[in-house]
């Protein structure tokens, strides 16, 4: 694993809503480089600079990941999570425990 790889991929929706995993600063930078010039914002510029810095070893990959997540969130690119956190667990965990503990 190179030093610009993310500890956890960022899943975004591309094209017709296809989920795509972005696993490194290099992959994020490639997507940001292809972003239309007319649609680039400060969030885009910050994420692109952070990804480039991570690729060059100037900052850690998780800092670049955080800026990319912020960019993706602002542009409604983040794929929805498959489970939600509820009181220290996930919805799936909570509903499973409710079935197990339910009266017969």
FILO-924123 format. One line per field, with one value per residue: residue number from 1; residue in three letters; chain; x, y, z negated of N, C-alpha, C in turn. Coordinates in steps of 0.2 Angstrom, whole numbers, plus 5000, padded with zeros to 4 digits. Layout:
N
loba: c(NUM:...)
roba: c(Ala:...)
roke: c(A:...)
n.c1: c(X:...)
n.c2: c(Y:...)
n.c3: c(Z:...)
ca.c1: c(X:...)
ca.c2: c(Y:...)
ca.c3: c(Z:...)
c.c1: c(X:...)
c.c2: c(Y:...)
c.c3: c(Z:...)
This chain:
104
loba: c(1:2:3:4:5:6:7:8:9:10:11:12:13:14:15:16:17:18:19:20:21:22:23:24:25:26:27:28:29:30:31:32:33:34:35:36:37:38:39:40:41:42:43:44:45:46:47:48:49:50:51:52:53:54:55:56:57:58:59:60:61:62:63:64:65:66:67:68:69:70:71:72:73:74:75:76:77:78:79:80:81:82:83:84:85:86:87:88:89:90:91:92:93:94:95:96:97:98:99:100:101:102:103:104)
roba: c(Unk:Unk:Unk:Unk:Unk:Unk:Unk:Unk:Unk:Unk:Unk:Unk:Unk:Unk:Unk:Unk:Unk:Unk:Unk:Unk:Unk:Unk:Unk:Unk:Unk:Unk:Unk:Unk:Unk:Unk:Unk:Unk:Unk:Unk:Unk:Unk:Unk:Unk:Unk:Unk:Unk:Unk:Unk:Unk:Unk:Unk:Unk:Unk:Unk:Unk:Unk:Unk:Unk:Unk:Unk:Unk:Unk:Unk:Unk:Unk:Unk:Unk:Unk:Unk:Unk:Unk:Unk:Unk:Unk:Unk:Unk:Unk:Unk:Unk:Unk:Unk:Unk:Unk:Unk:Unk:Unk:Unk:Unk:Unk:Unk:Unk:Unk:Unk:Unk:Unk:Unk:Unk:Unk:Unk:Unk:Unk:Unk:Unk:Unk:Unk:Unk:Unk:Unk:Unk)
roke: c(A:A:A:A:A:A:A:A:A:A:A:A:A:A:A:A:A:A:A:A:A:A:A:A:A:A:A:A:A:A:A:A:A:A:A:A:A:A:A:A:A:A:A:A:A:A:A:A:A:A:A:A:A:A:A:A:A:A:A:A:A:A:A:A:A:A:A:A:A:A:A:A:A:A:A:A:A:A:A:A:A:A:A:A:A:A:A:A:A:A:A:A:A:A:A:A:A:A:A:A:A:A:A:A)
n.c1: c(5004:5003:5009:4999:4987:4970:4964:4951:4941:4932:4916:4908:4895:4894:4892:4878:4873:4881:4890:4906:4922:4934:4950:4962:4973:4978:4968:4957:4962:4963:4950:4946:4954:4947:4936:4923:4929:4921:4913:4921:4925:4930:4931:4934:4946:4954:4953:4959:4972:4976:4976:4985:4996:4997:5000:5013:5019:5019:5008:4998:4988:4975:4972:4970:4960:4949:4947:4943:4931:4924:4923:4916:4904:4898:4895:4886:4890:4893:4890:4876:4876:4876:4871:4865:4871:4866:4864:4877:4878:4873:4859:4855:4861:4854:4840:4841:4844:4832:4823:4828:4827:4813:4797:4790)
n.c2: c(4994:5011:5027:5036:5030:5028:5024:5019:5017:5030:5030:5035:5042:5040:5044:5036:5035:5025:5016:5021:5016:5026:5025:5031:5045:5048:5043:5051:5063:5062:5061:5074:5082:5080:5086:5098:5114:5126:5122:5122:5125:5133:5122:5112:5116:5116:5102:5096:5102:5096:5082:5081:5085:5075:5064:5068:5066:5076:5078:5068:5054:5053:5066:5071:5063:5067:5080:5077:5070:5081:5089:5080:5078:5091:5092:5082:5069:5058:5041:5034:5028:5011:5007:5014:5023:5020:5024:5018:5007:4999:5002:4989:4981:4985:4982:4968:4964:4968:4959:4947:4949:4950:4947:4930)
n.c3: c(5000:5005:4998:5001:5001:4995:4979:4978:4991:5001:5006:5020:5031:5048:5065:5071:5057:5053:5040:5036:5030:5022:5019:5016:5014:5027:5035:5032:5035:5049:5052:5048:5056:5069:5067:5072:5077:5076:5065:5054:5037:5021:5013:5021:5026:5014:5010:5022:5021:5008:5011:5021:5013:5004:5013:5016:5004:4994:4985:4975:4981:4975:4972:4984:4989:4980:4985:4998:4996:4990:5002:5010:5003:5003:5017:5018:5021:5013:5009:5002:4985:4980:4968:4953:4939:4922:4906:4902:4910:4925:4936:4942:4932:4921:4924:4926:4913:4907:4912:4907:4894:4893:4886:4886)
ca.c1: c(5000:5007:5007:4993:4981:4966:4963:4945:4939:4927:4912:4904:4891:4896:4888:4870:4872:4885:4895:4913:4926:4940:4954:4969:4974:4979:4962:4953:4965:4961:4943:4946:4957:4942:4930:4923:4932:4916:4910:4926:4924:4935:4931:4937:4953:4957:4954:4964:4979:4977:4977:4992:5001:4997:5004:5020:5021:5019:5003:4995:4982:4969:4970:4968:4953:4944:4946:4939:4925:4920:4921:4910:4898:4896:4893:4881:4893:4894:4885:4872:4878:4872:4868:4866:4873:4861:4866:4883:4878:4870:4852:4855:4862:4848:4834:4843:4844:4825:4820:4831:4824:4806:4793:4788)
ca.c2: c(5000:5017:5031:5040:5026:5029:5018:5017:5020:5034:5028:5041:5040:5043:5042:5036:5033:5019:5018:5020:5017:5030:5022:5034:5052:5048:5042:5057:5069:5061:5064:5081:5085:5079:5090:5104:5120:5130:5120:5121:5129:5133:5115:5108:5118:5113:5095:5095:5103:5091:5076:5082:5085:5068:5060:5070:5064:5082:5078:5061:5052:5054:5073:5072:5060:5072:5086:5075:5069:5087:5091:5075:5080:5097:5091:5077:5063:5053:5036:5033:5022:5005:5006:5020:5022:5021:5022:5014:5001:5001:5000:4982:4978:4986:4978:4961:4963:4968:4952:4941:4950:4951:4941:4925)
ca.c3: c(5000:5005:4993:5003:5001:4990:4975:4980:4998:5002:5011:5023:5036:5054:5071:5069:5051:5051:5035:5037:5024:5023:5014:5014:5016:5034:5039:5030:5039:5056:5053:5047:5063:5074:5065:5077:5075:5074:5059:5048:5031:5017:5010:5026:5026:5008:5011:5027:5018:5003:5014:5024:5008:5001:5018:5015:4997:4990:4980:4974:4985:4972:4972:4991:4989:4977:4990:5004:4993:4990:5009:5013:4999:5006:5023:5018:5024:5008:5010:4996:4981:4980:4961:4949:4932:4918:4899:4901:4915:4932:4937:4943:4925:4916:4926:4925:4906:4905:4914:4903:4887:4893:4883:4891)
c.c1: c(5004:5005:5001:4987:4977:4965:4956:4943:4933:4922:4908:4900:4893:4892:4881:4869:4876:4890:4902:4918:4933:4945:4961:4968:4974:4972:4957:4956:4963:4954:4942:4949:4952:4936:4929:4925:4927:4913:4915:4925:4930:4936:4935:4945:4957:4958:4959:4971:4981:4979:4984:4998:5002:5001:5011:5023:5022:5014:5001:4989:4976:4967:4967:4961:4948:4942:4942:4932:4921:4918:4915:4904:4894:4893:4888:4883:4893:4888:4882:4876:4873:4869:4870:4868:4867:4863:4871:4883:4875:4863:4851:4856:4856:4842:4835:4842:4836:4822:4822:4828:4817:4803:4791:4781)
c.c2: c(5006:5022:5036:5036:5028:5023:5015:5021:5025:5032:5034:5038:5043:5041:5042:5033:5027:5021:5016:5021:5021:5028:5025:5041:5053:5048:5048:5063:5068:5063:5071:5085:5085:5084:5097:5110:5125:5129:5120:5127:5129:5126:5111:5110:5115:5106:5093:5096:5098:5084:5076:5082:5078:5063:5062:5069:5070:5082:5070:5060:5054:5061:5074:5069:5064:5078:5083:5073:5075:5089:5086:5077:5086:5097:5085:5071:5057:5048:5035:5027:5017:5004:5013:5018:5024:5019:5017:5008:5004:4999:4992:4979:4979:4982:4970:4960:4963:4962:4947:4942:4951:4945:4936:4925)
c.c3: c(5000:5000:4995:5003:4995:4986:4976:4986:4997:5007:5014:5029:5043:5060:5070:5062:5049:5046:5037:5031:5026:5017:5012:5016:5024:5038:5038:5035:5046:5057:5053:5053:5068:5073:5069:5073:5072:5067:5053:5043:5027:5014:5015:5026:5020:5008:5016:5024:5013:5006:5018:5019:5005:5006:5017:5008:4992:4984:4980:4979:4982:4972:4979:4992:4986:4982:4996:5002:4993:4997:5011:5009:5002:5013:5024:5022:5020:5009:5003:4992:4981:4973:4958:4942:4927:4911:4899:4906:4921:4932:4937:4936:4921:4918:4925:4917:4903:4907:4909:4896:4887:4889:4888:4891)
